[in-house]
Amino acid sequence: MHDSHEHHHGHHEEHSHEHEAAQNTDEPMETTRLRKMVEHWISHNEDHAGSYRLWASRAREAGYREAGGILEEIASEVIEQNKKFIAIIQIIDSSK
């Protein structure tokens, strides 16, 4: 079962995400899907972090130094999340 819907994040390009229902009938396929989703989330986070950093710079240029600092912190937190996603990939890869 697929539950597809679009997320609008204010990007110039819209994209959709598929959310897979848990089905353990074909474990290798589910493992492949899980790994692909984690890779997607890493990429997605990197895109968001870049956008946050861009807007942090713009906020500072507009005189909103504190807001720019908060955006920088958020970007760093998103990149930290990726370390956990990378750990998931390592767990998947080590179980093969």
One Martini backbone bead per residue (centre of mass of N, CA, C, O) as a GRO file, in nm:
protein
   96
    1MET     BB    1   0.096   0.036   0.023
    2HIS     BB    2   0.035   0.371  -0.083
    3ASP     BB    3   0.117   0.705   0.049
    4SER     BB    4   0.067   0.973  -0.146
    5HIS     BB    5   0.223   1.302  -0.117
    6GLU     BB    6   0.254   1.641  -0.092
    7HIS     BB    7   0.520   1.868  -0.027
    8HIS     BB    8   0.536   2.209   0.083
    9HIS     BB    9   0.850   2.406   0.123
   10GLY     BB   10   0.916   2.654  -0.079
   11HIS     BB   11   1.012   2.559  -0.327
   12HIS     BB   12   1.058   2.560  -0.664
   13GLU     BB   13   1.029   2.254  -0.622
   14GLU     BB   14   0.819   2.002  -0.633
   15HIS     BB   15   0.737   1.720  -0.414
   16SER     BB   16   0.720   1.377  -0.339
   17HIS     BB   17   0.610   1.127  -0.102
   18GLU     BB   18   0.657   0.803   0.004
   19HIS     BB   19   0.461   0.591   0.217
   20GLU     BB   20   0.526   0.298   0.364
   21ALA     BB   21   0.400   0.012   0.441
   22ALA     BB   22   0.432  -0.239   0.655
   23GLN     BB   23   0.611  -0.516   0.495
   24ASN     BB   24   0.745  -0.856   0.552
   25THR     BB   25   0.732  -1.032   0.279
   26ASP     BB   26   1.000  -0.862   0.153
   27GLU     BB   27   1.282  -0.792   0.297
   28PRO     BB   28   1.486  -0.701   0.078
   29MET     BB   29   1.298  -0.480  -0.035
   30GLU     BB   30   1.261  -0.324   0.230
   31THR     BB   31   1.558  -0.261   0.266
   32THR     BB   32   1.589  -0.101   0.007
   33ARG     BB   33   1.376   0.111   0.074
   34LEU     BB   34   1.498   0.213   0.333
   35ARG     BB   35   1.766   0.307   0.215
   36LYS     BB   36   1.642   0.506   0.010
   37MET     BB   37   1.499   0.685   0.215
   38VAL     BB   38   1.748   0.768   0.375
   39GLU     BB   39   1.893   0.897   0.137
   40HIS     BB   40   1.673   1.106   0.087
   41TRP     BB   41   1.683   1.245   0.365
   42ILE     BB   42   1.969   1.342   0.344
   43SER     BB   43   1.934   1.517   0.094
   44HIS     BB   44   1.704   1.688   0.203
   45ASN     BB   45   1.863   1.807   0.440
   46GLU     BB   46   2.084   1.941   0.272
   47ASP     BB   47   1.895   2.132   0.124
   48HIS     BB   48   1.785   2.273   0.375
   49ALA     BB   49   2.049   2.372   0.495
   50GLY     BB   50   2.121   2.555   0.258
   51SER     BB   51   1.871   2.734   0.283
   52TYR     BB   52   1.917   2.830   0.573
   53ARG     BB   53   2.191   2.965   0.516
   54LEU     BB   54   2.096   3.165   0.311
   55TRP     BB   55   1.881   3.300   0.503
   56ALA     BB   56   2.079   3.384   0.718
   57SER     BB   57   2.230   3.585   0.545
   58ARG     BB   58   1.986   3.758   0.467
   59ALA     BB   59   1.903   3.835   0.754
   60ARG     BB   60   2.160   3.985   0.826
   61GLU     BB   61   2.149   4.190   0.589
   62ALA     BB   62   1.858   4.292   0.714
   63GLY     BB   63   1.926   4.296   1.046
   64TYR     BB   64   1.882   3.975   1.147
   65ARG     BB   65   2.098   3.832   1.339
   66GLU     BB   66   1.942   3.634   1.522
   67ALA     BB   67   1.790   3.486   1.299
   68GLY     BB   68   2.043   3.388   1.153
   69GLY     BB   69   2.148   3.219   1.391
   70ILE     BB   70   1.909   3.025   1.406
   71LEU     BB   71   1.934   2.913   1.120
   72GLU     BB   72   2.215   2.794   1.165
   73GLU     BB   73   2.132   2.598   1.387
   74ILE     BB   74   1.932   2.438   1.221
   75ALA     BB   75   2.130   2.341   1.008
   76SER     BB   76   2.308   2.183   1.209
   77GLU     BB   77   2.084   1.991   1.311
   78VAL     BB   78   2.026   1.857   1.040
   79ILE     BB   79   2.313   1.742   1.002
   80GLU     BB   80   2.302   1.571   1.260
   81GLN     BB   81   2.077   1.384   1.163
   82ASN     BB   82   2.248   1.249   0.939
   83LYS     BB   83   2.417   1.074   1.128
   84LYS     BB   84   2.180   0.883   1.191
   85PHE     BB   85   2.124   0.794   0.902
   86ILE     BB   86   2.406   0.675   0.854
   87ALA     BB   87   2.377   0.460   1.074
   88ILE     BB   88   2.153   0.307   0.932
   89ILE     BB   89   2.313   0.228   0.682
   90GLN     BB   90   2.529   0.070   0.839
   91ILE     BB   91   2.335  -0.140   0.952
   92ILE     BB   92   2.236  -0.249   0.686
   93ASP     BB   93   2.518  -0.318   0.558
   94SER     BB   94   2.612  -0.514   0.802
   95SER     BB   95   2.363  -0.732   0.742
   96LYS     BB   96   2.470  -0.864   0.456
   0.00000   0.00000   0.00000
